[in-house]
Amino acid sequence: MTRWLDPEEQQTWRAFLGATQLVFEQLDRELQRDSSIPHGYYEILVRLSEAPERSLRMSALADRSQSSRSRLSHAVARLEDKGWVRRETCASDKRGQIARLTDQGFAALAAAAPGHVAGVRRHVFDPLTPDQVRQLREISTRLVEALQPEPECLATVVGQAPTASPVPS
């Protein structure tokens, strides 16, 4: 039997859906306008900047960027065309590929980051009280835990401490 949403749940769901869509659309528009980088590509660059030696296996990068392998492969090809990412064969597994952030890619990320972080602050944090920020983090973490219970995946999604000096996402 279907457990329909009650009026309060329906209102909460629609508010959540509307807020997340509007925030991500606005951040994407701003990144495109200011840095000519789609938000999805920016996130790939961030994930690589956080990784040791600024490189990850393509499969791990897909997981961390919450992207399908085919979509990631297409995005990395576009980033390679810009000279921001380089694909290399994995030394330990000739079938695997490594995506490596180039110095030019890191520079593009570093140039885009201040505007993006200002947008995140303006659209997400400035409208909230400190208590609401804490609540948002707790709620978001709980939703991620429910959807992705593997601890190694959870850390990459909820943004626990990166292993290298990244550019803020």
ROTORVO-696520 format. One line per field, with one value per atom (N, C-alpha, C, O): residue number from 0; chain; x, y, z. Coordinates in nm, 3 decimals. Atoms other than C-alpha are relative to their C-alpha. Example, Ala and Ser with C-alpha at 12.3 -4.5 7.8 and 13.67 -1.06 7.14 Angstrom:
2
num	c(0 0 0 0 1 1 1 1);
chaine	c(A A A A A A A A);
east	c(0.089 1.230 0.090 0.194 -0.082 1.367 -0.077 -0.026);
north	c(-0.119 -0.450 0.120 0.118 -0.119 -0.106 0.109 0.220);
up	c(0.000 0.780 0.000 0.066 -0.006 0.714 0.073 0.090);
***
This chain:
169
num	c(0 0 0 0 1 1 1 1 2 2 2 2 3 3 3 3 4 4 4 4 5 5 5 5 6 6 6 6 7 7 7 7 8 8 8 8 9 9 9 9 10 10 10 10 11 11 11 11 12 12 12 12 13 13 13 13 14 14 14 14 15 15 15 15 16 16 16 16 17 17 17 17 18 18 18 18 19 19 19 19 20 20 20 20 21 21 21 21 22 22 22 22 23 23 23 23 24 24 24 24 25 25 25 25 26 26 26 26 27 27 27 27 28 28 28 28 29 29 29 29 30 30 30 30 31 31 31 31 32 32 32 32 33 33 33 33 34 34 34 34 35 35 35 35 36 36 36 36 37 37 37 37 38 38 38 38 39 39 39 39 40 40 40 40 41 41 41 41 42 42 42 42 43 43 43 43 44 44 44 44 45 45 45 45 46 46 46 46 47 47 47 47 48 48 48 48 49 49 49 49 50 50 50 50 51 51 51 51 52 52 52 52 53 53 53 53 54 54 54 54 55 55 55 55 56 56 56 56 57 57 57 57 58 58 58 58 59 59 59 59 60 60 60 60 61 61 61 61 62 62 62 62 63 63 63 63 64 64 64 64 65 65 65 65 66 66 66 66 67 67 67 67 68 68 68 68 69 69 69 69 70 70 70 70 71 71 71 71 72 72 72 72 73 73 73 73 74 74 74 74 75 75 75 75 76 76 76 76 77 77 77 77 78 78 78 78 79 79 79 79 80 80 80 80 81 81 81 81 82 82 82 82 83 83 83 83 84 84 84 84 85 85 85 85 86 86 86 86 87 87 87 87 88 88 88 88 89 89 89 89 90 90 90 90 91 91 91 91 92 92 92 92 93 93 93 93 94 94 94 94 95 95 95 95 96 96 96 96 97 97 97 97 98 98 98 98 99 99 99 99 100 100 100 100 101 101 101 101 102 102 102 102 103 103 103 103 104 104 104 104 105 105 105 105 106 106 106 106 107 107 107 107 108 108 108 108 109 109 109 109 110 110 110 110 111 111 111 111 112 112 112 112 113 113 113 113 114 114 114 114 115 115 115 115 116 116 116 116 117 117 117 117 118 118 118 118 119 119 119 119 120 120 120 120 121 121 121 121 122 122 122 122 123 123 123 123 124 124 124 124 125 125 125 125 126 126 126 126 127 127 127 127 128 128 128 128 129 129 129 129 130 130 130 130 131 131 131 131 132 132 132 132 133 133 133 133 134 134 134 134 135 135 135 135 136 136 136 136 137 137 137 137 138 138 138 138 139 139 139 139 140 140 140 140 141 141 141 141 142 142 142 142 143 143 143 143 144 144 144 144 145 145 145 145 146 146 146 146 147 147 147 147 148 148 148 148 149 149 149 149 150 150 150 150 151 151 151 151 152 152 152 152 153 153 153 153 154 154 154 154 155 155 155 155 156 156 156 156 157 157 157 157 158 158 158 158 159 159 159 159 160 160 160 160 161 161 161 161 162 162 162 162 163 163 163 163 164 164 164 164 165 165 165 165 166 166 166 166 167 167 167 167 168 168 168 168);
chaine	c(A A A A A A A A A A A A A A A A A A A A A A A A A A A A A A A A A A A A A A A A A A A A A A A A A A A A A A A A A A A A A A A A A A A A A A A A A A A A A A A A A A A A A A A A A A A A A A A A A A A A A A A A A A A A A A A A A A A A A A A A A A A A A A A A A A A A A A A A A A A A A A A A A A A A A A A A A A A A A A A A A A A A A A A A A A A A A A A A A A A A A A A A A A A A A A A A A A A A A A A A A A A A A A A A A A A A A A A A A A A A A A A A A A A A A A A A A A A A A A A A A A A A A A A A A A A A A A A A A A A A A A A A A A A A A A A A A A A A A A A A A A A A A A A A A A A A A A A A A A A A A A A A A A A A A A A A A A A A A A A A A A A A A A A A A A A A A A A A A A A A A A A A A A A A A A A A A A A A A A A A A A A A A A A A A A A A A A A A A A A A A A A A A A A A A A A A A A A A A A A A A A A A A A A A A A A A A A A A A A A A A A A A A A A A A A A A A A A A A A A A A A A A A A A A A A A A A A A A A A A A A A A A A A A A A A A A A A A A A A A A A A A A A A A A A A A A A A A A A A A A A A A A A A A A A A A A A A A A A A A A A A A A A A A A A A A A A A A A A A A A A A A A A A A A A A A A A A A A A A A A A A A A A A A A A A A A A A A A A A A A A A A A A A A A A A A A A A A A A A A A A A A A A A A A A A A A A A A A A A A A A A A A A A A A A A A A A A A A A A A A A A A A A A A A A A A A A A A A A A A A A A A A A A A A A A A A A A A A);
east	c(0.084 0.000 0.089 0.188 -0.077 0.132 -0.020 -0.132 0.003 0.220 0.008 0.118 0.002 0.112 0.055 0.048 -0.050 0.270 -0.118 -0.216 0.105 0.058 0.028 0.133 -0.019 0.012 0.132 0.196 -0.126 0.310 0.120 0.212 -0.109 0.538 0.004 0.112 0.006 0.419 0.057 0.133 -0.052 0.493 0.152 0.224 -0.143 0.837 0.073 0.177 -0.063 0.919 0.010 0.115 0.000 0.821 0.094 0.158 -0.094 1.017 0.144 0.226 -0.135 1.325 0.035 0.143 -0.024 1.294 0.021 0.114 -0.012 1.240 0.129 0.197 -0.121 1.526 0.124 0.211 -0.121 1.781 0.011 0.120 -0.005 1.686 0.041 0.127 -0.033 1.700 0.146 0.213 -0.139 2.034 0.095 0.186 -0.093 2.203 -0.009 0.094 0.013 2.062 0.071 0.139 -0.064 2.179 0.152 0.222 -0.146 2.528 0.056 0.164 -0.046 2.558 0.001 0.097 0.004 2.450 0.116 0.181 -0.109 2.702 0.137 0.221 -0.127 2.988 0.017 0.125 -0.006 2.904 0.028 0.112 -0.016 2.878 0.139 0.204 -0.124 3.187 0.126 0.233 -0.121 3.422 -0.011 0.084 0.024 3.272 0.022 0.073 -0.013 3.267 -0.138 -0.194 0.122 2.953 0.026 0.138 -0.018 2.897 0.051 0.134 -0.046 2.946 0.149 0.217 -0.143 3.290 0.080 0.188 -0.065 3.379 0.016 0.122 -0.007 3.298 0.106 0.172 -0.105 3.525 0.137 0.223 -0.127 3.809 0.025 0.137 -0.014 3.744 0.042 0.135 -0.032 3.749 0.145 0.214 -0.140 4.079 0.095 0.202 -0.088 4.225 0.014 0.116 -0.003 4.143 0.076 0.113 -0.061 4.304 0.152 0.212 -0.148 4.666 0.053 0.003 -0.061 4.881 -0.100 -0.076 0.104 4.565 -0.044 -0.069 0.040 4.471 -0.085 -0.068 0.087 4.207 -0.026 -0.025 0.049 4.109 -0.133 -0.209 0.125 3.823 -0.121 -0.218 0.113 3.594 -0.021 -0.135 0.011 3.669 -0.050 -0.129 0.045 3.621 -0.149 -0.221 0.144 3.281 -0.079 -0.181 0.068 3.181 -0.001 -0.104 -0.011 3.306 -0.078 -0.127 0.075 3.143 -0.146 -0.221 0.136 2.822 -0.047 -0.152 0.025 2.831 0.012 0.087 -0.017 2.788 0.138 0.194 -0.132 3.111 -0.002 0.095 0.006 2.996 -0.011 0.054 0.012 2.893 0.134 0.176 -0.130 3.224 0.101 0.178 -0.095 3.421 -0.019 0.079 0.028 3.250 0.048 0.110 -0.042 3.312 0.152 0.207 -0.147 3.679 0.057 0.158 -0.045 3.717 -0.007 0.084 0.012 3.590 0.107 0.166 -0.104 3.826 0.139 0.227 -0.128 4.114 0.017 0.127 -0.005 4.028 0.045 0.112 -0.040 4.077 0.140 0.197 -0.132 4.406 -0.004 0.100 0.015 4.269 0.017 0.051 -0.013 4.277 0.075 0.063 -0.072 4.503 -0.035 -0.030 0.024 4.409 0.129 0.203 -0.119 4.682 -0.040 -0.142 0.024 4.697 0.047 0.151 -0.034 4.700 0.117 0.110 -0.120 5.044 -0.025 0.034 0.023 4.910 -0.108 -0.119 0.109 4.615 -0.014 -0.075 -0.005 4.662 -0.138 -0.150 0.135 4.284 -0.055 -0.140 0.052 4.225 0.062 0.172 -0.050 4.265 -0.002 -0.087 -0.014 4.373 -0.032 0.015 0.021 4.242 0.089 0.085 -0.093 4.504 -0.030 -0.038 0.022 4.438 0.133 0.233 -0.122 4.693 0.017 -0.076 -0.023 4.850 -0.096 -0.145 0.093 4.635 -0.142 -0.215 0.131 4.324 -0.012 -0.115 0.000 4.420 -0.011 -0.081 0.008 4.468 -0.142 -0.191 0.139 4.121 -0.091 -0.179 0.078 3.973 0.025 -0.069 -0.034 4.158 -0.061 -0.100 0.059 4.030 -0.152 -0.211 0.146 3.668 -0.046 -0.157 0.042 3.663 -0.051 -0.155 0.050 3.630 -0.143 -0.224 0.136 3.320 -0.102 -0.213 0.090 3.168 -0.027 -0.142 0.017 3.229 -0.085 -0.167 0.084 3.079 -0.146 -0.235 0.137 2.771 -0.059 -0.175 0.047 2.742 -0.034 -0.138 0.026 2.771 -0.126 -0.212 0.113 2.519 -0.133 -0.233 0.126 2.258 -0.036 -0.152 0.028 2.293 0.020 -0.069 -0.033 2.459 -0.050 -0.098 0.042 2.377 -0.148 -0.181 0.141 1.998 -0.032 -0.142 0.025 2.035 0.067 0.170 -0.065 2.109 0.105 0.101 -0.096 2.403 -0.067 -0.020 0.071 2.155 -0.062 -0.061 0.056 1.985 0.109 0.086 -0.113 2.327 0.033 0.052 -0.026 2.392 -0.109 -0.079 0.112 2.046 0.006 -0.017 -0.011 2.095 0.109 0.089 -0.109 2.427 -0.045 -0.021 0.045 2.274 -0.104 -0.095 0.103 1.971 0.062 0.031 -0.063 2.182 0.086 0.082 -0.083 2.427 -0.086 -0.052 0.090 2.141 -0.058 -0.066 0.054 1.990 0.106 0.078 -0.108 2.327 0.026 0.045 -0.022 2.377 -0.107 -0.077 0.110 2.036 0.010 -0.031 -0.010 2.111 0.131 0.137 -0.133 2.479 0.070 0.154 -0.049 2.566 0.146 0.198 -0.139 2.920 0.084 0.081 -0.076 3.156 0.097 0.112 -0.096 3.417 -0.069 -0.012 0.076 3.150 -0.057 -0.061 0.060 2.988 0.097 0.057 -0.099 3.308 0.018 0.037 -0.021 3.342 -0.122 -0.110 0.122 2.979 -0.025 -0.061 0.030 2.942 0.117 0.108 -0.107 3.276 0.087 0.128 -0.093 3.485 0.138 0.161 -0.132 3.845 0.067 0.088 -0.073 4.019 0.143 0.194 -0.134 4.360 0.108 0.226 -0.098 4.530 -0.055 -0.168 0.045 4.511 -0.085 -0.031 0.087 4.207 -0.034 0.003 0.066 4.035 -0.138 -0.199 0.132 3.710 -0.105 -0.102 0.108 3.404 -0.121 -0.224);
north	c(-0.118 0.000 0.125 0.131 -0.124 0.345 0.087 0.110 -0.095 0.574 0.141 0.193 -0.132 0.907 0.103 0.085 -0.109 1.225 0.076 0.106 -0.083 1.414 0.145 0.173 -0.138 1.789 0.064 0.135 -0.059 1.888 -0.061 0.011 0.066 1.629 0.049 0.072 -0.048 1.741 0.141 0.171 -0.136 2.104 -0.001 0.074 0.011 2.007 -0.051 0.003 0.057 1.795 0.105 0.120 -0.100 2.071 0.116 0.170 -0.106 2.332 -0.046 0.028 0.056 2.106 -0.009 0.035 0.016 2.024 0.136 0.153 -0.133 2.389 0.069 0.128 -0.066 2.516 -0.061 0.013 0.062 2.261 0.028 0.057 -0.030 2.312 0.144 0.170 -0.141 2.691 0.030 0.103 -0.024 2.689 -0.053 0.017 0.058 2.452 0.069 0.088 -0.073 2.632 0.136 0.176 -0.132 2.970 -0.013 0.063 0.020 2.840 -0.038 0.008 0.038 2.682 0.121 0.142 -0.121 3.005 0.092 0.146 -0.090 3.205 -0.054 0.022 0.059 2.964 0.012 0.046 -0.012 2.962 0.145 0.171 -0.141 3.341 0.052 0.119 -0.058 3.419 -0.075 -0.015 0.080 3.132 -0.094 -0.165 0.090 2.946 -0.146 -0.225 0.137 2.627 -0.047 0.015 0.056 2.418 -0.053 -0.096 0.043 2.324 -0.144 -0.174 0.138 1.954 -0.011 -0.092 0.002 2.021 0.058 0.010 -0.061 2.244 -0.105 -0.114 0.103 1.958 -0.105 -0.155 0.095 1.723 0.059 -0.009 -0.066 1.974 0.005 -0.016 -0.004 2.012 -0.136 -0.147 0.135 1.636 -0.036 -0.096 0.028 1.607 0.085 0.038 -0.087 1.903 -0.052 -0.027 0.053 1.726 -0.132 -0.174 0.134 1.396 0.009 0.107 0.004 1.298 0.010 -0.056 -0.023 1.413 0.050 0.041 -0.055 1.571 -0.101 -0.063 0.102 1.242 -0.108 -0.138 0.108 0.970 -0.095 -0.056 0.093 0.654 0.053 0.112 -0.049 0.736 -0.056 0.015 0.059 0.494 0.069 0.095 -0.070 0.664 0.143 0.193 -0.136 1.007 0.001 0.092 0.010 0.898 -0.013 0.053 0.017 0.782 0.129 0.169 -0.121 1.097 0.117 0.202 -0.110 1.329 -0.039 0.038 0.049 1.123 0.006 0.062 -0.003 1.075 -0.141 -0.223 0.129 0.778 -0.001 0.105 0.009 0.651 0.058 0.122 -0.055 0.742 0.153 0.220 -0.146 1.095 0.061 0.164 -0.049 1.139 -0.005 0.090 0.012 1.014 0.114 0.170 -0.111 1.271 0.133 0.214 -0.125 1.551 0.010 0.117 -0.003 1.455 0.026 0.094 -0.029 1.457 0.150 0.206 -0.145 1.819 0.074 0.172 -0.062 1.907 -0.024 0.060 0.026 1.743 0.097 0.148 -0.094 1.960 0.139 0.210 -0.130 2.266 -0.004 0.100 0.015 2.126 0.000 0.017 -0.006 2.113 -0.135 -0.141 0.136 1.735 -0.082 -0.061 0.092 1.466 -0.142 -0.174 0.142 1.097 -0.077 -0.055 0.084 0.845 -0.144 -0.170 0.141 0.467 -0.030 0.017 0.039 0.319 -0.098 -0.200 0.082 0.169 -0.140 -0.237 0.130 -0.113 -0.082 -0.202 0.069 -0.199 0.067 0.173 -0.062 -0.131 0.031 0.113 -0.029 -0.137 0.128 0.195 -0.117 0.142 0.129 0.130 -0.132 0.511 0.091 0.079 -0.102 0.794 0.135 0.165 -0.139 1.148 0.085 0.072 -0.084 1.403 0.147 0.186 -0.144 1.773 0.064 0.046 -0.067 1.978 0.132 0.179 -0.131 2.300 0.103 0.191 -0.091 2.483 -0.020 0.077 0.029 2.309 0.053 0.106 -0.051 2.397 0.153 0.210 -0.146 2.760 0.044 0.143 -0.033 2.763 -0.017 0.065 0.025 2.615 0.110 0.162 -0.104 2.863 0.135 0.214 -0.125 3.149 0.000 0.105 0.010 3.023 -0.008 0.035 0.031 2.930 0.121 0.109 -0.111 3.277 0.042 0.066 -0.037 3.364 -0.107 -0.076 0.110 3.022 -0.004 -0.018 0.003 3.027 0.119 0.106 -0.116 3.377 -0.029 0.010 0.037 3.242 -0.099 -0.085 0.097 2.946 0.073 0.049 -0.075 3.183 0.085 0.085 -0.091 3.429 -0.076 -0.032 0.070 3.169 -0.107 -0.145 0.108 2.906 0.046 0.027 -0.026 3.037 0.135 0.143 -0.132 3.408 0.006 0.074 -0.006 3.351 -0.079 -0.065 0.087 3.103 0.050 0.118 -0.026 3.143 -0.109 -0.212 0.106 2.949 -0.132 -0.239 0.122 2.703 -0.069 -0.192 0.059 2.652 -0.065 -0.167 0.060 2.587 -0.136 -0.234 0.127 2.317 -0.101 -0.218 0.090 2.169 -0.049 -0.167 0.039 2.172 -0.105 -0.203 0.099 1.987 -0.134 -0.238 0.125 1.730 -0.071 -0.193 0.060 1.671 -0.055 -0.167 0.043 1.651 -0.124 -0.218 0.116 1.411 -0.123 -0.232 0.114 1.190 -0.054 -0.176 0.046 1.176 -0.075 -0.179 0.068 1.084 -0.136 -0.235 0.128 0.814 -0.102 -0.220 0.091 0.666 -0.049 -0.161 0.036 0.664 -0.065 -0.141 0.049 0.576 -0.042 0.033 0.036 0.381 -0.044 -0.057 0.041 0.272 0.116 0.225 -0.110 0.477 0.067 0.189 -0.063 0.532 0.090 0.190 -0.085 0.672 0.120 0.231 -0.107 0.876 0.116 0.232 -0.105 1.067 0.089 0.210 -0.081 1.180 0.084 0.189 -0.073 1.290 0.113 0.224 -0.105 1.482 0.094 0.184 -0.097 1.652 -0.004 0.101 0.008 1.522 0.036 0.044 -0.055 1.634 -0.063 -0.184 0.051 1.601 -0.036 0.006 0.046 1.440 0.093 0.071 -0.095 1.727 0.140 0.159 -0.138 2.105 0.035 0.062 -0.027 2.166 0.148 0.230 -0.129 2.471 -0.022 -0.125 0.021 2.520 -0.022 0.041 0.026 2.380 0.084 0.077);
up	c(0.000 0.000 0.000 0.072 0.011 -0.089 0.123 0.168 -0.112 0.199 -0.061 -0.080 0.061 0.049 0.098 0.219 -0.084 0.177 0.059 -0.010 -0.060 0.424 -0.042 -0.100 0.047 0.363 0.046 -0.032 -0.049 0.581 -0.074 -0.112 0.074 0.413 -0.145 -0.200 0.139 0.068 -0.010 -0.102 -0.002 0.154 0.020 -0.046 -0.026 0.291 -0.124 -0.162 0.120 -0.015 -0.111 -0.173 0.108 -0.258 0.032 -0.059 -0.038 -0.063 -0.021 -0.075 0.018 -0.058 -0.148 -0.189 0.144 -0.429 -0.067 -0.146 0.060 -0.526 0.040 -0.044 -0.047 -0.310 -0.064 -0.112 0.057 -0.434 -0.149 -0.199 0.144 -0.798 -0.025 -0.109 0.020 -0.771 0.035 -0.038 -0.041 -0.584 -0.106 -0.150 0.096 -0.829 -0.136 -0.202 0.126 -1.135 0.008 -0.086 -0.016 -0.998 0.003 -0.063 -0.007 -0.911 -0.136 -0.173 0.134 -1.256 -0.093 -0.167 0.083 -1.428 0.032 -0.058 -0.041 -1.225 -0.043 -0.092 0.043 -1.295 -0.151 -0.199 0.146 -1.666 -0.041 -0.128 0.033 -1.678 0.036 -0.045 -0.051 -1.471 -0.041 -0.052 0.024 -1.557 -0.119 -0.151 0.113 -1.854 0.037 -0.043 -0.048 -1.647 0.048 0.139 -0.057 -1.599 0.140 0.170 -0.138 -1.236 0.008 0.094 0.000 -1.315 -0.026 0.037 0.030 -1.463 0.117 0.150 -0.117 -1.168 0.110 0.171 -0.105 -0.929 -0.032 0.059 0.039 -1.126 0.031 0.087 -0.030 -1.099 0.150 0.195 -0.146 -0.725 0.053 0.132 -0.048 -0.668 -0.032 0.051 0.035 -0.854 0.085 0.124 -0.080 -0.662 0.142 0.207 -0.136 -0.335 0.010 0.120 0.000 -0.436 0.009 -0.035 -0.002 -0.369 -0.144 -0.235 0.131 -0.661 -0.104 -0.224 0.088 -0.803 -0.106 -0.221 0.097 -0.968 0.066 0.184 -0.045 -0.935 -0.115 -0.232 0.101 -1.117 -0.049 0.028 0.058 -1.350 0.075 0.096 -0.072 -1.163 0.135 0.174 -0.128 -0.829 -0.020 0.059 0.031 -0.985 -0.031 0.011 0.030 -1.119 0.130 0.148 -0.127 -0.772 0.081 0.134 -0.082 -0.600 -0.057 0.017 0.062 -0.850 -0.025 -0.086 0.014 -0.842 -0.145 -0.176 0.142 -1.216 -0.057 -0.003 0.067 -1.446 -0.067 -0.095 0.062 -1.599 -0.142 -0.183 0.136 -1.951 0.002 -0.078 -0.011 -1.849 0.043 -0.009 -0.046 -1.663 -0.114 -0.132 0.110 -1.963 -0.101 -0.150 0.091 -2.185 0.060 -0.010 -0.065 -1.932 0.004 -0.023 -0.005 -1.890 -0.139 -0.153 0.137 -2.270 -0.028 -0.090 0.018 -2.272 0.081 0.034 -0.084 -1.987 -0.057 -0.043 0.069 -2.178 -0.116 -0.139 0.113 -2.481 0.047 -0.027 -0.056 -2.257 0.059 0.092 -0.060 -2.125 0.152 0.216 -0.144 -1.770 0.069 0.187 -0.053 -1.721 -0.103 -0.224 0.089 -1.864 0.045 0.164 -0.031 -1.885 -0.019 -0.114 0.007 -1.817 0.025 0.090 -0.028 -1.815 0.141 0.185 -0.137 -1.467 -0.005 -0.074 0.001 -1.401 0.055 0.006 -0.063 -1.183 -0.071 -0.049 0.071 -1.410 -0.137 -0.149 0.133 -1.781 -0.057 -0.148 0.048 -1.834 0.062 0.003 -0.070 -1.583 -0.050 -0.106 0.037 -1.649 0.120 0.209 -0.105 -1.422 -0.063 -0.173 0.040 -1.455 0.090 0.213 -0.075 -1.351 -0.032 -0.149 0.015 -1.293 -0.041 0.027 0.045 -1.488 0.075 0.141 -0.060 -1.364 -0.059 0.012 0.067 -1.620 0.056 0.075 -0.059 -1.480 0.142 0.181 -0.137 -1.124 -0.002 0.082 0.010 -1.230 -0.036 0.017 0.036 -1.392 0.120 0.144 -0.121 -1.077 0.104 0.163 -0.097 -0.855 -0.040 0.047 0.046 -1.071 0.019 0.048 -0.011 -1.058 0.145 0.177 -0.137 -0.688 0.079 0.144 -0.083 -0.527 -0.034 0.055 0.040 -0.730 0.036 0.079 -0.033 -0.679 0.151 0.194 -0.145 -0.304 0.045 0.136 -0.034 -0.287 -0.032 0.043 0.035 -0.467 0.098 0.139 -0.100 -0.230 0.130 0.191 -0.124 0.065 -0.016 0.073 0.022 -0.082 -0.008 0.048 0.026 -0.187 0.103 0.114 -0.096 0.087 0.144 0.228 -0.141 0.403 0.051 0.164 -0.048 0.423 0.040 0.137 -0.041 0.433 0.128 0.182 -0.114 0.724 0.127 0.122 -0.129 1.092 0.023 -0.044 -0.031 1.239 0.040 0.004 -0.039 1.393 -0.122 -0.129 0.121 1.056 -0.086 -0.149 0.073 0.895 0.062 -0.011 -0.068 1.155 -0.032 -0.061 0.030 1.097 -0.144 -0.172 0.141 0.721 -0.018 -0.090 0.008 0.761 0.056 -0.005 -0.063 0.995 -0.086 -0.104 0.085 0.773 -0.128 -0.169 0.125 0.457 0.023 -0.057 -0.032 0.620 0.022 -0.024 -0.027 0.739 -0.130 -0.147 0.128 0.389 -0.079 -0.139 0.070 0.240 0.063 -0.008 -0.069 0.504 -0.038 -0.057 0.034 0.420 -0.144 -0.175 0.142 0.047 -0.037 -0.134 0.033 0.051 0.129 0.180 -0.133 0.366 0.007 0.118 -0.008 0.268 0.052 -0.006 -0.061 0.491 -0.096 -0.091 0.090 0.217 -0.102 -0.145 0.092 -0.016 0.073 0.020 -0.079 0.258 0.020 0.006 -0.025 0.334 -0.122 -0.107 0.119 -0.027 -0.035 -0.097 0.033 -0.055 0.098 0.057 -0.099 0.271 0.024 0.107 -0.004 0.227 0.122 0.172 -0.112 0.511 -0.051 -0.171 0.029 0.522 -0.121 -0.124 0.116 0.184 0.038 0.141 -0.030 0.164 -0.055 -0.027 0.056 -0.021 0.017 0.062 -0.009 -0.030 -0.122 -0.229 0.114 -0.250 -0.012 0.072 0.014 -0.381 0.056 0.027 -0.058 -0.186 -0.107 -0.212 0.094 -0.359 0.036 -0.032);
***
